[in-house]
Amino acid sequence: MSLSFIVFDCDGTLVDSQHAITSAMVQAFEAHGHAPPSHHDILSVVGISLEPAIARLMPDHGAHVHGTLAETYKDVFSGMRASGDIGEYLYDGAHDAVTRLAGTEALLGVATGKSRRGAENVLKEHGLRDHFISVRTADDGPGKPHPHMLNLAMRDVGADPHETIMIGDTSYDMEMARAAGAGAVGVSWGYHTVDVLKQTGAHVVIDDFSALDHALAHVRRMMHEGKS
């Protein structure tokens, strides 16, 4: 019997974390005397691993500076979480969508640019962690859009690419899915535009979680028929 493996991105897909991410990034830059990037520029790199994201935000500096800023960002983010000022909220319909799918024969996973600690914390905080068989993060190797993270997730559950659908809000999610041979469902409420999602490989883009079941069925049919 064919498996159905559904993999969610976290930031911008399940969780609206833009306030926490932009605030921590601004504080990290300012702590080292650097002019902080714009809100738009910060959100444009959400989804890829932290140091490569910082490298994109300040390409004229070297790896040492990027690494130092990444460590400061982590410290700031951890402090925000400890103080209860983290502001990572589930998008409308996210909890119901995950719990509904968890009650079906589908297997669920997460593939996120967050750190392992960050992903585990936010999923547990919202009561979702137990629904996911596989949680793969930026700590597991090459980050998005490289397919490594999704390949590991598929290996965790024994799923083939044609049995797997990635759900995400950025071009990095779509590119990762297509590079791994998996289906790709984009969501319009995150950090990249619908046009960008379609240009980078989304089979379909949805505007709210109520459309997810239909989108998953549509992508499964396309993959079964061998359509890309």
C-alpha positions as CSV (number, residue, x, y, z in Angstrom):
1,M,0.0,0.0,0.0
2,S,1.3,3.4,-0.9
3,L,2.2,5.8,1.9
4,S,1.2,9.4,2.1
5,F,3.8,11.6,3.7
6,I,3.0,15.2,4.3
7,V,5.8,17.5,5.4
8,F,5.2,21.0,6.8
9,D,7.5,24.0,6.9
10,C,7.3,25.8,10.2
11,D,7.9,29.6,10.1
12,G,5.5,31.3,7.7
13,T,3.5,28.1,7.1
14,L,2.4,26.8,10.5
15,V,3.7,29.6,12.7
16,D,3.6,33.4,12.3
17,S,7.0,34.2,13.8
18,Q,7.9,37.3,11.9
19,H,7.9,39.6,14.9
20,A,10.2,37.3,16.8
21,I,12.5,36.8,13.9
22,T,12.8,40.4,12.8
23,S,13.2,41.7,16.4
24,A,15.9,39.2,17.2
25,M,17.8,39.9,13.9
26,V,17.7,43.7,14.5
27,Q,18.9,43.3,18.0
28,A,21.8,41.0,16.9
29,F,22.9,43.4,14.3
30,E,22.7,46.4,16.6
31,A,24.6,44.5,19.4
32,H,27.7,44.4,17.1
33,G,27.3,47.9,15.7
34,H,25.9,47.0,12.3
35,A,23.0,48.8,10.7
36,P,20.1,46.3,10.8
37,P,18.5,45.1,7.5
38,S,15.0,46.1,6.6
39,H,11.9,44.1,7.7
40,H,11.4,43.0,4.1
41,D,15.0,41.8,3.7
42,I,14.9,39.8,6.9
43,L,11.7,38.1,5.9
44,S,13.1,37.3,2.4
45,V,15.7,35.0,4.0
46,V,13.4,33.2,6.4
47,G,13.4,29.5,5.6
48,I,17.1,29.0,5.0
49,S,19.6,28.2,7.7
50,L,20.7,31.0,10.0
51,E,24.3,31.7,8.9
52,P,23.6,31.5,5.2
53,A,20.6,33.8,5.8
54,I,22.9,36.3,7.6
55,A,25.4,36.0,4.8
56,R,22.8,37.1,2.3
57,L,21.9,40.0,4.5
58,M,25.5,41.2,4.8
59,P,27.5,39.8,1.8
60,D,30.4,42.2,2.3
61,H,31.4,40.6,5.6
62,G,33.1,37.3,6.2
63,A,32.2,34.0,7.8
64,H,33.5,35.0,11.2
65,V,31.1,38.0,11.4
66,H,28.2,35.9,10.1
67,G,28.9,33.2,12.8
68,T,29.2,35.8,15.5
69,L,25.9,37.4,14.6
70,A,24.2,34.0,14.3
71,E,25.2,33.2,17.9
72,T,24.0,36.5,19.1
73,Y,20.7,36.0,17.3
74,K,20.3,32.6,19.0
75,D,21.0,34.2,22.4
76,V,18.5,37.0,21.8
77,F,15.8,34.6,20.6
78,S,16.3,32.3,23.6
79,G,16.0,35.3,25.9
80,M,12.8,36.3,24.2
81,R,11.4,32.8,24.7
82,A,12.5,32.7,28.4
83,S,10.8,36.0,29.0
84,G,7.6,35.0,27.4
85,D,8.0,37.7,24.7
86,I,8.5,35.3,21.8
87,G,5.3,36.0,19.8
88,E,5.2,32.8,17.7
89,Y,1.5,32.2,16.9
90,L,-0.2,29.5,14.9
91,Y,-1.9,30.7,11.7
92,D,-5.6,30.4,11.6
93,G,-6.6,26.8,10.9
94,A,-3.1,25.4,11.4
95,H,-3.8,23.4,14.5
96,D,-7.0,21.9,13.1
97,A,-5.3,21.0,9.8
98,V,-2.5,19.2,11.5
99,T,-4.7,17.3,14.0
100,R,-7.1,16.4,11.2
101,L,-4.4,15.0,9.0
102,A,-2.9,13.2,12.0
103,G,-6.2,11.3,12.3
104,T,-5.9,9.9,8.8
105,E,-3.5,7.3,7.4
106,A,-1.1,10.0,6.4
107,L,2.3,10.3,8.1
108,L,3.3,13.8,9.1
109,G,6.7,15.5,9.2
110,V,8.4,18.9,9.6
111,A,11.3,20.3,7.6
112,T,12.3,23.7,8.8
113,G,15.2,26.2,8.7
114,K,14.8,26.6,12.5
115,S,17.3,25.0,14.8
116,R,16.4,21.7,16.5
117,R,15.8,23.5,19.8
118,G,13.6,26.2,18.2
119,A,11.5,23.7,16.3
120,E,11.0,21.4,19.2
121,N,10.1,24.3,21.5
122,V,7.5,25.9,19.2
123,L,5.8,22.6,18.2
124,K,5.6,21.5,21.9
125,E,4.3,24.9,22.9
126,H,1.4,24.6,20.5
127,G,0.6,20.9,21.3
128,L,1.6,19.7,17.9
129,R,4.9,17.8,18.4
130,D,3.4,14.4,18.9
131,H,1.7,14.5,15.6
132,F,5.0,14.6,13.7
133,I,6.9,11.3,13.1
134,S,9.9,13.2,11.6
135,V,11.2,16.7,12.5
136,R,14.2,17.7,10.4
137,T,15.9,21.1,11.0
138,A,18.8,23.3,10.0
139,D,21.0,21.3,12.4
140,D,20.8,18.2,10.3
141,G,23.0,19.3,7.4
142,P,22.7,21.3,4.3
143,G,19.6,23.6,4.6
144,K,17.0,24.6,2.1
145,P,16.7,24.7,-0.9
146,H,19.1,21.7,-0.9
147,P,17.0,18.5,-0.8
148,H,19.0,16.9,2.0
149,M,16.6,17.8,4.8
150,L,13.6,16.4,2.9
151,N,15.5,13.3,1.9
152,L,16.3,12.6,5.5
153,A,12.6,13.1,6.5
154,M,11.5,10.6,3.8
155,R,14.1,8.1,5.0
156,D,12.8,8.5,8.6
157,V,9.4,7.2,7.6
158,G,10.3,5.0,4.6
159,A,8.5,7.2,2.1
160,D,9.4,7.6,-1.6
161,P,9.4,11.0,-3.3
162,H,6.2,10.3,-5.2
163,E,4.5,9.6,-1.9
164,T,5.7,12.9,-0.3
165,I,4.2,16.4,-0.5
166,M,6.0,19.4,1.0
167,I,3.9,22.4,2.2
168,G,5.7,25.7,2.6
169,D,5.6,29.5,2.1
170,T,8.9,30.2,0.4
171,S,10.8,29.5,-2.8
172,Y,13.2,27.5,-0.7
173,D,10.5,25.0,0.2
174,M,9.3,24.7,-3.3
175,E,12.8,24.2,-4.7
176,M,13.7,21.7,-2.0
177,A,10.5,19.7,-2.8
178,R,11.1,19.6,-6.5
179,A,14.8,18.8,-6.1
180,A,13.8,15.8,-3.9
181,G,11.2,14.7,-6.5
182,A,8.3,15.4,-4.1
183,G,5.1,17.3,-4.5
184,A,5.0,21.0,-3.6
185,V,2.1,22.9,-2.1
186,G,2.6,26.6,-1.5
187,V,0.8,28.8,1.0
188,S,0.1,32.4,0.2
189,W,0.1,33.8,3.8
190,G,3.8,33.5,4.4
191,Y,7.0,35.3,3.4
192,H,7.2,34.9,-0.4
193,T,4.7,35.9,-3.0
194,V,2.3,33.6,-4.9
195,D,4.2,34.4,-8.2
196,V,7.5,33.4,-6.6
197,L,6.1,30.2,-5.3
198,K,4.7,29.2,-8.7
199,Q,7.9,30.2,-10.5
200,T,9.9,28.0,-8.2
201,G,7.9,24.8,-8.5
202,A,4.6,24.9,-6.5
203,H,2.1,22.5,-8.0
204,V,-0.6,24.5,-6.4
205,V,-0.9,27.5,-4.0
206,I,-3.6,27.8,-1.3
207,D,-4.9,30.9,0.5
208,D,-6.0,29.2,3.7
209,F,-5.9,25.9,5.5
210,S,-9.5,25.0,4.5
211,A,-8.2,24.4,1.0
212,L,-5.4,22.1,2.0
213,D,-7.2,18.7,1.7
214,H,-8.3,19.5,-1.9
215,A,-4.8,20.7,-2.8
216,L,-3.2,17.5,-1.4
217,A,-5.6,15.4,-3.4
218,H,-4.9,17.4,-6.5
219,V,-1.1,17.0,-6.2
220,R,-1.4,13.3,-5.4
221,R,-3.4,12.9,-8.7
222,M,-0.8,14.8,-10.6
223,M,2.1,12.8,-9.2
224,H,0.2,9.5,-9.8
225,E,-0.3,10.5,-13.4
226,G,3.3,11.4,-13.7
227,K,2.7,15.1,-14.3
228,S,5.3,17.6,-12.9
